[in-house]
Amino acid sequence: MPAHFLTIPPSLTHFRLANARVPVCLIAEAAQLGPDPDGLAPCDIVIEKDRIAAISPATAASDGLPNLALDRGIVLPRLVDMHTHIDKGHIWARAQNPDGTHMGARMAVMADRDANWSRE
């Protein structure tokens, strides 16, 4: 099965993502949308100026908005790489990164290691 990715023309600022599915944990009103056994809520998502303007049950809307058919495709939030380095968190009070760069962090960790750690 070939991959199909939706391309949204940059000039389109008000449109509907029609016949989408969204994980119920991401929508406050998911129960009203009739989630399926996989925990996905079928819905239409209206986008206006790069923001979600409305989420409603998946229908064949006839309000004149351009529809981009997702054919039951899953919509997820943008992924963000949230992580922390726990080992660095324990030395932050005494060895802060002086300039916020990777090299600054490396130098701070090396200086802390030399000053505060031994093989014993």
PyMOL commands that set and color helices and strands:
alter all, ss='L'
color gray80, all
select helices_A, chain A and resi 24-26+30-33+86-89+102-116
alter helices_A, ss='H'
color red, helices_A
select strands_A, chain A and resi 14-23+40-48+51-57+67-69
alter strands_A, ss='S'
color yellow, strands_A
deselect
rebuild
show_as cartoon
